[in-house]
Amino acid sequence: MQIDERKQKILKAIVQDYIATAEPVGSRTISKKFELGVSPATIRNEMSDLEEMGLIEQPHTSAGRIPSDAGYRYYVDYLMDPVQLSEDDKKKINKEISTRLNEIHEVMEYTGKLISQVTCLTSLVLEPKTKNSVLKLHFLPYEEGKAIMVMVKDNGKVENSVVDIGEDITPEELQILANIFNEKMSGTKAQDIKTVLLREIYGELSRKRRMLDGILGILGRMVNEFEEVDEGKVYLGGALNMLNQPEFRDLDKVKDLFQVFEESNKLKELLNHDQQGLNISIGSENIEQVLKDCSIISATYHINGKQIGSIGVLGPTRMDYSRAITIVDYMTKSLTEMLTKKYRRTK
């Protein structure tokens, strides 16, 4: 749907004013607040056309107009002005994420809190699933006769154990061991590392039997732990922020919304999407009927180009889309960059 420039300016004014005030917008309000160069009568005529087009609607208790879901969609797709994060906001986000990278659960939980604080909306963060993670092994010198065996998963999780290697193993030989392990396990999922593969590796390194007995035993225990599928936890932040929104003063509406918040599977459905980049679901576009007055902005984060989780914000359809989109976009890109760098450093 395309509309002329004057209608676009009036629709944009209605959306922006309604987002700011939560009050239906009349022609006189637009005439006073926005320099459109036309009379209130002309604005009323254009508003009548916008209403016929389904882009704005009239609440029963007011003479003013509010954006419809289609109006918000048109605004987001064609009229919204991008906003930039301040350098201070960027530095704060990067610092808070980077200092927690050693523990993926803590990163996800704090990311959700940070998003909800910055947007004053409810955040949803889906942590990485572990079943599809690809493994890599690294051996690091520790002390005489011992080394640290590090198992890296492509969702950023790291497991490590100290293993006995014997006093006659040099750092060069340790590197050879790491190369053989990684060659055999390249592209292999944790749950696919079975006895046959371990025996194959063992055969190639049979001269180091004493050391391998310890390493393969630890590896086998790690693999067994990964057999259990972890579908990823959803971290919810700022749920009470919804109570500050005028749209959710109705107790029954709030109860229904918080019921969704308590159902992990439904939250995952809101964030699980295969689209690259940002995904914006407005009002009636949401599958859940209880979310018909809400919008969800989400995006996926990656490691080495592979999607491993999602970040999103949930708020009323009358949300500040421009700022929320900027925050979600920056957070996912920042998380992707830092997790990818962390993974590469362990190679």
Buried (B, 14 or more C-beta within 10 A) or exposed (E): EEBEEBBBBBBBBBBBBBBEEEBBBBBEBBBEBBEBEBEBEBBBBBBEBBBEBEBBBEEEEEEBBBBBBBBBBBBBEEBBEEBEBEEEBEEBBBEBBEEBBEEBEEBBBBBBBBBBEBBBBBBBBBBBBBBBBBBBBBBBEEEEEBBBBBBBBBBBBBBBBBBBBEEEBEEEBBEBBBEBBBEBBEEBBBBEBEEEBBEEBBEBBEEBEEBBEBBBEBBBEBBEEBEEEBBBBBBBBBBEBBEEBEBBEEEEBBEBBBEBBEEBEBBBEBBBBEEEEBBBBBBBBBEBEBBEBBBBBBBBBBBEEBBBBBBBBBBBBBBBBBBBBBBBBBBBEBBBBBBBEBBEEEE
